[in-house]
Amino acid sequence: MDETEAAQGLSALGNKSRLAIFRLLVRAGECGTPTGHIGRELGIPLSTLAHHLDRLSRAGLISQQKSGREVICTARYKTLDAITNYLTEKCCEGLPERDLETEPSEALELEKQ
């Protein structure tokens, strides 16, 4: 996952309704749930729900499969894992030492002491 993909995923989840939808789909598990159930459960009109589902789908966070007259939505855990791994891939690695010559504000502070 690159920075752009991570930003798209996080942006998609950065909306209260989309976050609620995604959490509901996580609770639904591998079988997913129909769009109508999502709308009823969360009180989101279907026209608005379609917009949110499209945004989550474009970010790769959900998949949608037609089953007869229904569309079944499922959380894509691999994408969520990739975003989480991207955020934590260098956890606790430490930061490089700063060069005071390239950090003028720190150099000024040292001179004042």
C-alpha positions in Angstrom: 0.0 0.0 0.0 1.3 3.5 -0.8 0.5 6.8 0.8 -2.2 7.7 -1.7 -4.1 4.4 -1.2 -3.8 4.8 2.6 -5.1 8.4 2.4 -8.1 7.3 0.3 -9.0 4.5 2.7 -8.7 6.8 5.8 -10.6 9.5 4.0 -13.4 7.1 3.2 -13.6 6.1 6.9 -13.4 9.7 8.0 -17.1 10.2 7.7 -19.5 9.2 10.6 -21.9 7.4 8.3 -19.3 5.5 6.3 -17.5 4.5 9.5 -20.8 3.2 10.9 -21.5 1.3 7.7 -18.0 -0.2 7.7 -18.3 -1.2 11.4 -21.7 -2.8 10.7 -20.1 -4.8 7.8 -17.3 -5.9 10.1 -19.9 -7.2 12.6 -21.7 -9.0 9.7 -18.6 -11.0 9.0 -17.6 -12.8 5.8 -21.2 -13.3 4.7 -21.9 -9.6 4.5 -25.3 -8.1 4.5 -27.8 -6.6 2.0 -27.8 -2.9 1.4 -31.4 -2.6 2.5 -30.4 -4.0 5.9 -27.6 -1.5 6.2 -30.0 1.4 5.5 -32.6 0.2 7.9 -30.1 -0.6 10.7 -28.4 2.8 10.4 -31.4 4.9 9.4 -29.7 6.0 6.1 -31.9 6.6 3.1 -31.0 4.3 0.2 -30.0 7.2 -2.1 -27.5 8.5 0.5 -26.4 5.0 1.3 -25.5 4.3 -2.3 -23.1 7.3 -2.3 -21.4 6.1 0.9 -21.1 2.5 -0.3 -19.6 3.8 -3.6 -17.0 5.8 -1.7 -16.1 2.8 0.5 -16.0 0.5 -2.6 -13.7 2.9 -4.5 -11.3 2.9 -1.5 -11.3 -0.9 -1.6 -12.8 -1.2 1.9 -15.9 -3.1 0.8 -17.0 -5.4 -2.0 -20.5 -5.6 -3.4 -22.0 -8.7 -5.0 -25.4 -8.9 -6.7 -27.5 -11.7 -5.4 -30.9 -11.8 -7.2 -32.5 -8.5 -6.5 -30.2 -7.6 -3.6 -26.7 -6.3 -3.4 -24.7 -7.9 -0.6 -21.9 -5.8 0.9 -18.9 -7.3 2.6 -16.0 -5.6 4.5 -12.6 -6.2 2.8 -10.4 -7.0 5.7 -7.2 -7.2 3.6 -7.6 -3.5 2.7 -8.1 -2.6 6.4 -5.1 -4.7 7.4 -3.0 -3.0 4.7 -4.0 0.4 6.0 -3.2 -0.5 9.5 0.1 -2.0 8.5 1.0 1.1 6.5 0.3 3.2 9.6 2.4 1.1 11.9 5.1 -0.3 9.6 7.9 1.6 11.3 6.5 1.6 14.8 9.1 2.3 17.5 11.9 2.4 14.9 13.1 5.7 16.2 13.9 8.9 14.4 17.2 9.9 12.9 19.3 12.3 15.0 18.8 15.9 14.0 21.6 17.9 12.5 21.7 21.2 14.3 23.2 22.9 11.2 20.0 22.0 9.3 17.7 23.0 12.2 18.2 26.7 12.7 15.6 27.1 15.4 17.4 24.5 17.6 20.8 26.1 17.0 19.4 29.5 18.2 18.0 27.9 21.3 21.4 26.4 22.1 23.1 29.8 21.6 20.7 31.5 24.1 21.6 29.0 26.8 
